[in-house]
Amino acid sequence: MSKPREGNEARPQRGVDEAMGAEQMERAAVSALNEAVRGLGAYHMNACVKCGLCGETCHIYRADPTPENLPAVKADKVMSFYRRYHTLSGRIAPFLFGARSMTPEVLEDLVDDVYGRCTCCGRCGLHCSVGLDIASTIVTGRRILAATGKVPADLQAVVKNQLETGNQMAITQDELKSTTEWIAEDLKLEMDADVQIPVDAVGKRILYLINPREVKFFPLSLLAAAGVFHAAGEEWTLSSRFYDVTNYGLFSGDQQAAAAITRQVMEEAEALGVEEVILSECGHGFRAFRWEGPNWLGESYEVPMRSVLDLLLEYLDAGRIQVDPARNEARVTLHDPCNLVRWGGVSEQQREILQRVVSDFQEMVPNRENNFCCGGGGGALSMSEYGEIRVGSGQTKVDQIKKTGAKIVATPCHNCADQLLDLSKQHKLGLDIQSVVELVFNALVLD
Protein backbone atom coordinates (compact mmCIF):
# COMPACT_ATOMS: atom_id res chain seq x y z
CA MET A 1 0.00 0.00 0.00
CA SER A 2 1.41 3.41 -0.92
CA LYS A 3 2.31 5.80 1.86
CA PRO A 4 1.12 9.40 2.21
CA ARG A 5 3.51 11.99 0.92
CA GLU A 6 6.03 13.18 3.47
CA GLY A 7 5.53 16.49 5.23
CA ASN A 8 6.66 19.79 3.74
CA GLU A 9 8.51 18.17 0.84
CA ALA A 10 5.26 16.67 -0.38
CA ARG A 11 3.10 19.72 -0.77
CA PRO A 12 3.29 23.51 -0.35
CA GLN A 13 2.19 24.84 3.01
CA ARG A 14 -1.43 25.96 3.04
CA GLY A 15 -2.56 29.15 4.64
CA VAL A 16 0.75 30.56 5.94
CA ASP A 17 1.33 33.28 3.39
CA GLU A 18 -2.20 33.40 2.02
CA ALA A 19 -4.31 33.65 5.15
CA MET A 20 -2.31 34.11 8.38
CA GLY A 21 1.20 34.47 9.72
CA ALA A 22 2.92 31.97 12.00
CA GLU A 23 1.95 33.72 15.25
CA GLN A 24 -1.66 34.16 14.20
CA MET A 25 -1.74 30.52 13.09
CA GLU A 26 -0.45 29.33 16.46
CA ARG A 27 -3.06 31.41 18.30
CA ALA A 28 -5.83 29.92 16.15
CA ALA A 29 -4.46 26.42 16.67
CA VAL A 30 -4.18 26.85 20.45
CA SER A 31 -7.73 28.18 20.60
CA ALA A 32 -9.04 25.15 18.70
CA LEU A 33 -7.04 22.83 20.96
CA ASN A 34 -8.36 24.49 24.12
CA GLU A 35 -11.95 24.16 22.96
CA ALA A 36 -11.50 20.49 22.00
CA VAL A 37 -9.89 19.27 25.23
CA ARG A 38 -12.40 20.58 27.72
CA GLY A 39 -13.59 18.06 30.29
CA LEU A 40 -13.29 14.45 29.15
CA GLY A 41 -11.12 15.46 26.21
CA ALA A 42 -8.25 16.19 28.62
CA TYR A 43 -8.42 12.62 29.92
CA HIS A 44 -7.95 11.18 26.45
CA MET A 45 -4.90 13.37 25.93
CA ASN A 46 -3.23 11.72 28.92
CA ALA A 47 -4.52 8.14 28.80
CA CYS A 48 -2.40 6.28 26.21
CA VAL A 49 -0.12 3.63 27.77
CA LYS A 50 1.69 2.82 24.49
CA CYS A 51 0.63 -0.85 24.51
CA GLY A 52 0.17 -1.04 20.71
CA LEU A 53 -3.03 -3.09 20.93
CA CYS A 54 -4.76 -0.58 18.66
CA GLY A 55 -2.67 -1.73 15.70
CA GLU A 56 -4.46 -5.02 15.12
CA THR A 57 -7.85 -3.32 15.26
CA CYS A 58 -6.99 -0.74 12.57
CA HIS A 59 -7.66 -1.57 8.91
CA ILE A 60 -4.96 0.86 7.75
CA TYR A 61 -2.26 -0.59 10.01
CA ARG A 62 -3.26 -4.16 9.14
CA ALA A 63 -2.82 -3.38 5.44
CA ASP A 64 0.50 -1.58 5.97
CA PRO A 65 1.97 -2.33 9.45
CA THR A 66 4.47 0.51 9.53
CA PRO A 67 4.92 2.49 12.78
CA GLU A 68 3.47 5.70 11.38
CA ASN A 69 0.17 3.89 10.71
CA LEU A 70 -0.24 2.78 14.32
CA PRO A 71 -3.27 4.64 15.77
CA ALA A 72 -1.41 5.50 18.98
CA VAL A 73 1.47 7.03 17.02
CA LYS A 74 -0.90 9.23 15.01
CA ALA A 75 -2.79 10.25 18.13
CA ASP A 76 0.42 11.02 20.01
CA LYS A 77 1.25 13.77 17.53
CA VAL A 78 -1.94 15.55 18.62
CA MET A 79 -1.30 14.70 22.28
CA SER A 80 2.11 16.36 21.98
CA PHE A 81 0.32 19.67 21.51
CA TYR A 82 -1.64 19.10 24.69
CA ARG A 83 1.58 18.40 26.58
CA ARG A 84 3.13 21.61 25.23
CA TYR A 85 0.27 23.95 26.07
CA HIS A 86 -1.53 22.27 28.96
CA THR A 87 1.15 20.70 31.18
CA LEU A 88 3.80 22.37 33.32
CA SER A 89 6.50 19.91 32.24
CA GLY A 90 5.70 20.51 28.58
CA ARG A 91 5.89 24.28 29.00
CA ILE A 92 9.19 24.21 30.92
CA ALA A 93 11.07 21.44 29.07
CA PRO A 94 9.12 20.47 25.95
CA PHE A 95 12.08 18.60 24.41
CA LEU A 96 12.16 16.17 27.36
CA PHE A 97 8.49 15.28 27.23
CA GLY A 98 7.77 15.12 23.52
CA ALA A 99 5.82 18.38 23.64
CA ARG A 100 5.58 20.21 20.32
CA SER A 101 4.69 23.79 19.54
CA MET A 102 2.14 24.27 16.77
CA THR A 103 4.34 25.91 14.16
CA PRO A 104 3.30 26.03 10.50
CA GLU A 105 5.79 23.26 9.69
CA VAL A 106 4.55 20.97 12.47
CA LEU A 107 0.91 21.54 11.53
CA GLU A 108 1.67 20.82 7.88
CA ASP A 109 3.31 17.55 8.92
CA LEU A 110 0.11 16.59 10.78
CA VAL A 111 -2.11 16.71 7.67
CA ASP A 112 -1.19 13.27 6.33
CA ASP A 113 -1.58 11.66 9.74
CA VAL A 114 -5.07 12.87 10.63
CA TYR A 115 -6.59 13.03 7.14
CA GLY A 116 -4.64 10.49 5.09
CA ARG A 117 -3.82 7.75 7.59
CA CYS A 118 -7.07 7.66 9.57
CA THR A 119 -10.78 7.46 8.75
CA CYS A 120 -11.81 8.18 12.37
CA CYS A 121 -13.79 4.95 12.30
CA GLY A 122 -13.38 4.45 16.06
CA ARG A 123 -12.59 0.75 16.07
CA CYS A 124 -9.22 1.30 17.74
CA GLY A 125 -10.88 3.06 20.67
CA LEU A 126 -13.40 0.25 21.05
CA HIS A 127 -10.55 -2.20 21.58
CA CYS A 128 -8.15 0.09 23.49
CA SER A 129 -6.85 -1.45 26.74
CA VAL A 130 -7.61 1.75 28.69
CA GLY A 131 -10.62 3.01 26.74
CA LEU A 132 -8.83 5.86 24.97
CA ASP A 133 -11.00 7.52 22.33
CA ILE A 134 -8.30 7.69 19.68
CA ALA A 135 -10.69 8.80 16.93
CA SER A 136 -11.76 11.86 18.90
CA THR A 137 -8.11 12.71 19.47
CA ILE A 138 -7.56 12.55 15.71
CA VAL A 139 -10.64 14.75 15.25
CA THR A 140 -9.02 17.27 17.59
CA GLY A 141 -6.11 17.34 15.14
CA ARG A 142 -8.55 17.97 12.30
CA ARG A 143 -10.20 20.79 14.24
CA ILE A 144 -6.81 22.41 14.73
CA LEU A 145 -5.99 22.13 11.03
CA ALA A 146 -9.42 23.45 10.01
CA ALA A 147 -8.86 26.49 12.23
CA THR A 148 -5.52 27.17 10.52
CA GLY A 149 -6.60 26.69 6.91
CA LYS A 150 -4.92 23.33 6.36
CA VAL A 151 -7.85 21.13 5.33
CA PRO A 152 -6.99 19.20 2.11
CA ALA A 153 -8.22 21.21 -0.85
CA ASP A 154 -10.63 18.64 -2.29
CA LEU A 155 -12.34 18.10 1.07
CA GLN A 156 -12.57 21.83 1.68
CA ALA A 157 -14.15 22.29 -1.75
CA VAL A 158 -16.98 19.91 -0.78
CA VAL A 159 -17.63 21.86 2.43
CA LYS A 160 -17.67 25.07 0.40
CA ASN A 161 -20.22 23.57 -2.01
CA GLN A 162 -22.52 22.64 0.85
CA LEU A 163 -22.36 26.11 2.39
CA GLU A 164 -22.85 27.96 -0.89
CA THR A 165 -25.25 25.71 -2.84
CA GLY A 166 -26.93 23.56 -0.20
CA ASN A 167 -25.42 20.29 -1.42
CA GLN A 168 -21.96 18.77 -1.70
CA MET A 169 -21.98 18.42 -5.50
CA ALA A 170 -23.37 21.89 -6.31
CA ILE A 171 -26.33 20.32 -8.14
CA THR A 172 -28.78 22.97 -9.27
CA GLN A 173 -32.46 23.00 -8.33
CA ASP A 174 -33.39 22.54 -11.99
CA GLU A 175 -31.16 19.46 -12.28
CA LEU A 176 -32.72 17.94 -9.17
CA LYS A 177 -36.25 18.54 -10.45
CA SER A 178 -35.55 17.18 -13.93
CA THR A 179 -33.96 14.06 -12.42
CA THR A 180 -36.91 13.41 -10.13
CA GLU A 181 -39.29 13.84 -13.06
CA TRP A 182 -37.69 11.13 -15.21
CA ILE A 183 -37.29 8.84 -12.20
CA ALA A 184 -41.02 9.23 -11.55
CA GLU A 185 -41.78 8.41 -15.17
CA ASP A 186 -39.70 5.23 -14.95
CA LEU A 187 -41.48 4.26 -11.75
CA LYS A 188 -44.88 4.76 -13.34
CA LEU A 189 -43.97 2.20 -15.97
CA GLU A 190 -42.37 -0.21 -13.53
CA MET A 191 -45.09 -0.08 -10.90
CA ASP A 192 -48.03 0.55 -13.23
CA ALA A 193 -49.16 3.35 -10.95
CA ASP A 194 -49.24 7.15 -10.80
CA VAL A 195 -46.03 7.56 -8.81
CA GLN A 196 -44.98 11.08 -7.86
CA ILE A 197 -41.75 12.42 -6.37
CA PRO A 198 -42.84 15.59 -4.60
CA VAL A 199 -40.36 18.46 -4.43
CA ASP A 200 -40.84 21.46 -2.08
CA ALA A 201 -44.30 20.23 -1.11
CA VAL A 202 -45.58 21.90 2.06
CA GLY A 203 -47.33 20.02 4.85
CA LYS A 204 -46.16 16.50 4.04
CA ARG A 205 -45.43 14.07 6.85
CA ILE A 206 -41.73 13.63 6.16
CA LEU A 207 -38.83 15.48 4.55
CA TYR A 208 -36.51 12.92 2.97
CA LEU A 209 -32.82 13.83 2.87
CA ILE A 210 -30.71 12.09 0.25
CA ASN A 211 -27.09 11.90 -0.81
CA PRO A 212 -26.61 14.09 -3.92
CA ARG A 213 -24.90 11.10 -5.52
CA GLU A 214 -28.39 9.62 -5.81
CA VAL A 215 -29.21 12.47 -8.18
CA LYS A 216 -25.93 12.47 -10.08
CA PHE A 217 -24.71 8.87 -10.22
CA PHE A 218 -26.96 6.44 -8.33
CA PRO A 219 -30.59 7.25 -9.19
CA LEU A 220 -31.64 3.65 -8.45
CA SER A 221 -31.40 4.42 -4.72
CA LEU A 222 -33.78 7.36 -5.02
CA LEU A 223 -36.02 5.40 -7.39
CA ALA A 224 -36.21 2.54 -4.90
CA ALA A 225 -37.04 4.82 -1.98
CA ALA A 226 -39.74 6.60 -3.99
CA GLY A 227 -41.21 3.26 -5.02
CA VAL A 228 -41.32 1.98 -1.45
CA PHE A 229 -42.84 5.25 -0.20
CA HIS A 230 -45.53 4.99 -2.85
CA ALA A 231 -46.29 1.38 -1.96
CA ALA A 232 -46.55 2.35 1.72
CA GLY A 233 -48.84 5.29 0.98
CA GLU A 234 -46.37 7.72 2.52
CA GLU A 235 -46.80 11.49 2.50
CA TRP A 236 -43.31 12.81 1.75
CA THR A 237 -41.29 15.42 -0.05
CA LEU A 238 -37.80 16.38 -1.11
CA SER A 239 -36.49 19.93 -0.86
CA SER A 240 -34.86 21.50 -3.90
CA ARG A 241 -32.93 23.88 -1.65
CA PHE A 242 -31.53 21.75 1.19
CA TYR A 243 -31.90 18.02 0.63
CA ASP A 244 -28.33 16.85 1.33
CA VAL A 245 -28.03 14.21 4.07
CA THR A 246 -24.22 14.54 4.13
CA ASN A 247 -22.24 16.98 6.25
CA TYR A 248 -18.58 17.25 5.32
CA GLY A 249 -17.92 19.67 8.15
CA LEU A 250 -17.84 16.52 10.29
CA PHE A 251 -14.95 15.23 8.19
CA SER A 252 -12.99 18.48 7.82
CA GLY A 253 -13.11 19.32 11.52
CA ASP A 254 -14.83 22.67 10.89
CA GLN A 255 -17.61 22.65 13.47
CA GLN A 256 -18.87 26.09 12.50
CA ALA A 257 -19.41 24.89 8.94
CA ALA A 258 -21.00 21.69 10.23
CA ALA A 259 -23.41 23.73 12.36
CA ALA A 260 -24.31 25.99 9.43
CA ILE A 261 -25.06 22.99 7.19
CA THR A 262 -27.22 21.47 9.93
CA ARG A 263 -29.09 24.73 10.49
CA GLN A 264 -29.89 25.08 6.78
CA VAL A 265 -31.64 21.73 6.70
CA MET A 266 -33.50 22.04 9.98
CA GLU A 267 -34.83 25.48 9.09
CA GLU A 268 -36.01 24.05 5.76
CA ALA A 269 -37.83 21.25 7.58
CA GLU A 270 -39.65 23.79 9.72
CA ALA A 271 -40.47 25.95 6.69
CA LEU A 272 -42.00 22.98 4.87
CA GLY A 273 -44.06 22.07 7.94
CA VAL A 274 -43.08 18.40 8.03
CA GLU A 275 -43.60 16.15 11.04
CA GLU A 276 -40.22 14.46 10.88
CA VAL A 277 -36.99 14.27 8.89
CA ILE A 278 -35.99 10.91 7.44
CA LEU A 279 -32.30 10.38 6.73
CA SER A 280 -31.48 8.21 3.73
CA GLU A 281 -28.77 5.56 3.94
CA CYS A 282 -25.68 7.53 4.90
CA GLY A 283 -23.38 6.57 7.74
CA HIS A 284 -21.82 9.91 8.58
CA GLY A 285 -24.98 11.78 7.61
CA PHE A 286 -26.90 9.89 10.28
CA ARG A 287 -24.26 10.57 12.89
CA ALA A 288 -23.95 14.24 11.93
CA PHE A 289 -27.66 15.03 11.91
CA ARG A 290 -28.96 12.64 14.57
CA TRP A 291 -26.27 12.96 17.22
CA GLU A 292 -23.77 15.73 16.52
CA GLY A 293 -26.14 18.34 15.09
CA PRO A 294 -27.86 19.40 18.33
CA ASN A 295 -24.43 19.77 19.96
CA TRP A 296 -23.19 21.98 17.13
CA LEU A 297 -26.32 24.13 17.28
CA GLY A 298 -26.43 24.19 21.09
CA GLU A 299 -30.12 23.30 21.12
CA SER A 300 -32.50 20.42 20.45
CA TYR A 301 -34.36 20.13 17.15
CA GLU A 302 -37.94 21.28 16.74
CA VAL A 303 -38.50 18.51 14.18
CA PRO A 304 -37.53 14.91 15.12
CA MET A 305 -35.47 12.74 12.80
CA ARG A 306 -34.53 9.11 12.29
CA SER A 307 -32.99 6.76 9.75
CA VAL A 308 -34.91 5.45 6.78
CA LEU A 309 -34.01 1.99 8.13
CA ASP A 310 -36.32 2.63 11.08
CA LEU A 311 -39.05 3.67 8.67
CA LEU A 312 -38.63 0.64 6.41
CA LEU A 313 -38.84 -1.70 9.38
CA GLU A 314 -41.95 0.14 10.55
CA TYR A 315 -43.56 -0.42 7.14
CA LEU A 316 -42.81 -4.13 7.31
CA ASP A 317 -44.03 -4.52 10.89
CA ALA A 318 -47.26 -2.65 10.17
CA GLY A 319 -47.95 -4.49 6.92
CA ARG A 320 -47.82 -1.28 4.92
CA ILE A 321 -45.68 -3.03 2.31
CA GLN A 322 -45.68 -6.68 1.23
CA VAL A 323 -42.44 -8.38 0.21
CA ASP A 324 -41.27 -11.69 -1.24
CA PRO A 325 -37.67 -12.64 -0.33
CA ALA A 326 -37.55 -15.03 -3.30
CA ARG A 327 -37.17 -11.96 -5.49
CA ASN A 328 -33.67 -11.49 -4.05
CA GLU A 329 -32.22 -14.96 -4.64
CA ALA A 330 -28.48 -14.30 -4.62
CA ARG A 331 -26.52 -14.52 -1.38
CA VAL A 332 -26.36 -11.15 0.39
CA THR A 333 -23.93 -9.98 3.05
CA LEU A 334 -24.02 -6.74 5.02
CA HIS A 335 -21.30 -4.17 5.57
CA ASP A 336 -21.86 -2.09 8.71
CA PRO A 337 -20.96 1.59 8.19
CA CYS A 338 -18.82 2.78 11.10
CA ASN A 339 -20.66 6.05 11.70
CA LEU A 340 -24.10 4.45 11.50
CA VAL A 341 -23.34 1.41 13.65
CA ARG A 342 -20.34 1.96 15.90
CA TRP A 343 -20.99 5.68 16.41
CA GLY A 344 -24.73 5.80 15.74
CA GLY A 345 -26.08 2.65 17.41
CA VAL A 346 -28.15 1.49 14.40
CA SER A 347 -27.27 -2.17 13.92
CA GLU A 348 -30.35 -4.39 14.16
CA GLN A 349 -32.85 -2.62 11.91
CA GLN A 350 -30.98 -3.39 8.70
CA ARG A 351 -30.59 -7.03 9.71
CA GLU A 352 -34.27 -7.48 10.47
CA ILE A 353 -35.11 -5.93 7.12
CA LEU A 354 -32.69 -8.09 5.15
CA GLN A 355 -33.90 -11.25 6.87
CA ARG A 356 -37.34 -10.50 5.42
CA VAL A 357 -36.45 -9.35 1.91
CA VAL A 358 -33.61 -11.67 0.81
CA SER A 359 -33.49 -15.46 0.53
CA ASP A 360 -29.88 -16.02 1.59
CA PHE A 361 -28.30 -13.67 4.13
CA GLN A 362 -24.77 -14.31 5.40
CA GLU A 363 -23.10 -12.17 8.07
CA MET A 364 -19.53 -10.95 7.81
CA VAL A 365 -17.29 -11.73 10.77
CA PRO A 366 -16.75 -9.61 12.80
CA ASN A 367 -19.85 -7.47 12.46
CA ARG A 368 -21.98 -4.79 14.10
CA GLU A 369 -19.90 -2.43 16.28
CA ASN A 370 -16.86 -4.68 15.86
CA ASN A 371 -16.90 -4.44 12.08
CA PHE A 372 -13.83 -3.30 10.18
CA CYS A 373 -13.96 0.02 8.34
CA CYS A 374 -14.09 -0.41 4.57
CA GLY A 375 -11.55 2.40 4.17
CA GLY A 376 -13.88 4.95 2.58
CA GLY A 377 -14.86 6.90 5.69
CA GLY A 378 -13.57 10.10 7.24
CA GLY A 379 -13.84 11.99 3.95
CA ALA A 380 -11.28 9.71 2.27
CA LEU A 381 -13.30 9.47 -0.94
CA SER A 382 -13.19 13.23 -1.40
CA MET A 383 -9.39 13.51 -1.01
CA SER A 384 -7.81 12.40 -4.27
CA GLU A 385 -4.25 12.56 -2.92
CA TYR A 386 -5.04 9.60 -0.65
CA GLY A 387 -6.74 7.43 -3.27
CA GLU A 388 -4.11 4.68 -3.30
CA ILE A 389 -3.87 4.37 0.47
CA ARG A 390 -7.68 4.36 0.68
CA VAL A 391 -8.09 1.44 -1.70
CA GLY A 392 -5.10 -0.37 -0.24
CA SER A 393 -6.51 -0.11 3.28
CA GLY A 394 -9.57 -2.11 2.23
CA GLN A 395 -7.77 -5.46 2.17
CA THR A 396 -9.29 -6.61 5.48
CA LYS A 397 -12.79 -5.82 4.18
CA VAL A 398 -12.07 -7.71 0.95
CA ASP A 399 -11.06 -10.76 2.97
CA GLN A 400 -14.24 -10.53 5.04
CA ILE A 401 -16.45 -10.37 1.96
CA LYS A 402 -14.74 -13.30 0.26
CA LYS A 403 -15.37 -15.55 3.26
CA THR A 404 -19.13 -14.96 3.04
CA GLY A 405 -19.40 -16.17 -0.57
CA ALA A 406 -21.87 -13.33 -1.19
CA LYS A 407 -22.68 -11.95 -4.62
CA ILE A 408 -24.36 -8.83 -3.25
CA VAL A 409 -23.03 -6.54 -0.52
CA ALA A 410 -25.72 -4.45 1.10
CA THR A 411 -24.57 -1.32 2.85
CA PRO A 412 -26.67 1.59 4.14
CA CYS A 413 -24.08 4.24 3.20
CA HIS A 414 -23.07 5.79 -0.12
CA ASN A 415 -19.45 6.43 0.90
CA CYS A 416 -19.14 2.77 1.84
CA ALA A 417 -20.83 1.77 -1.42
CA ASP A 418 -18.35 3.82 -3.47
CA GLN A 419 -15.42 2.31 -1.61
CA LEU A 420 -16.78 -1.23 -1.97
CA LEU A 421 -17.23 -0.67 -5.71
CA ASP A 422 -13.59 0.41 -5.96
CA LEU A 423 -12.49 -2.63 -3.95
CA SER A 424 -14.56 -4.95 -6.13
CA LYS A 425 -12.94 -3.54 -9.28
CA GLN A 426 -9.44 -3.60 -7.79
CA HIS A 427 -9.72 -7.22 -6.66
CA LYS A 428 -12.01 -8.40 -9.49
CA LEU A 429 -14.66 -9.59 -7.04
CA GLY A 430 -17.60 -9.08 -9.39
CA LEU A 431 -19.80 -7.81 -6.57
CA ASP A 432 -23.12 -6.03 -6.82
CA ILE A 433 -23.29 -3.24 -4.22
CA GLN A 434 -26.81 -2.23 -3.18
CA SER A 435 -28.48 -0.10 -0.56
CA VAL A 436 -30.96 -1.72 1.79
CA VAL A 437 -33.87 0.19 0.28
CA GLU A 438 -32.98 -1.16 -3.18
CA LEU A 439 -33.30 -4.71 -1.89
CA VAL A 440 -36.62 -3.83 -0.26
CA PHE A 441 -37.86 -2.36 -3.54
CA ASN A 442 -36.72 -5.47 -5.44
CA ALA A 443 -38.77 -7.62 -3.06
CA LEU A 444 -41.99 -5.56 -3.22
CA VAL A 445 -45.19 -7.43 -3.99
CA LEU A 446 -47.51 -4.96 -5.70
CA ASP A 447 -51.27 -5.15 -6.13
HELIX and SHEET records of a PDB file:
HELIX    1   1 GLY A    7  ALA A   10  1                                   4    
HELIX    2   2 ALA A   22  ALA A   36  1                                  15    
HELIX    3   3 LEU A   40  ASN A   46  1                                   7    
HELIX    4   4 LEU A   53  THR A   57  5                                   5    
HELIX    5   5 HIS A   59  ALA A   63  1                                   5    
HELIX    6   6 PRO A   67  ASN A   69  5                                   3    
HELIX    7   7 PRO A   71  HIS A   86  1                                  16    
HELIX    8   8 LEU A   88  ILE A   92  1                                   5    
HELIX    9   9 PRO A   94  LEU A   96  5                                   3    
HELIX   10  10 PRO A  104  VAL A  111  1                                   8    
HELIX   11  11 ASP A  112  GLY A  116  3                                   5    
HELIX   12  12 ARG A  123  LEU A  126  1                                   4    
HELIX   13  13 ILE A  134  ALA A  147  1                                  14    
HELIX   14  14 ALA A  153  THR A  165  1                                  13    
HELIX   15  15 GLN A  173  MET A  191  1                                  19    
HELIX   16  16 ARG A  213  LYS A  216  1                                   4    
HELIX   17  17 PRO A  219  ALA A  232  1                                  14    
HELIX   18  18 GLY A  249  SER A  252  1                                   4    
HELIX   19  19 GLN A  255  LEU A  272  1                                  18    
HELIX   20  20 GLY A  283  PHE A  286  1                                   4    
HELIX   21  21 ARG A  287  GLU A  292  3                                   6    
HELIX   22  22 GLY A  293  LEU A  297  1                                   5    
HELIX   23  23 VAL A  308  ALA A  318  1                                  11    
HELIX   24  24 PRO A  325  ARG A  327  5                                   3    
HELIX   25  25 CYS A  338  VAL A  341  1                                   4    
HELIX   26  26 GLN A  349  VAL A  357  1                                   9    
HELIX   27  27 ARG A  368  ASN A  370  5                                   3    
HELIX   28  28 ALA A  380  SER A  382  5                                   3    
HELIX   29  29 SER A  384  TYR A  386  5                                   3    
HELIX   30  30 GLY A  387  GLY A  392  1                                   6    
HELIX   31  31 GLN A  395  THR A  404  1                                  10    
HELIX   32  32 HIS A  414  GLN A  426  1                                  13    
HELIX   33  33 VAL A  436  ALA A  443  1                                   8    
SHEET    1   A 4 TRP A 236  THR A 237  0                                        
SHEET    2   A 4 ILE A 206  LEU A 209  1                                        
SHEET    3   A 4 GLU A 276  LEU A 279  1                                        
SHEET    4   A 4 MET A 305  SER A 307  1                                        
SHEET    1   B 4 ASP A 360  PHE A 361  0                                        
SHEET    2   B 4 ARG A 331  LEU A 334  1                                        
SHEET    3   B 4 ILE A 408  ALA A 410  1                                        
SHEET    4   B 4 ASP A 432  GLN A 434  1                                        
END                                                                             
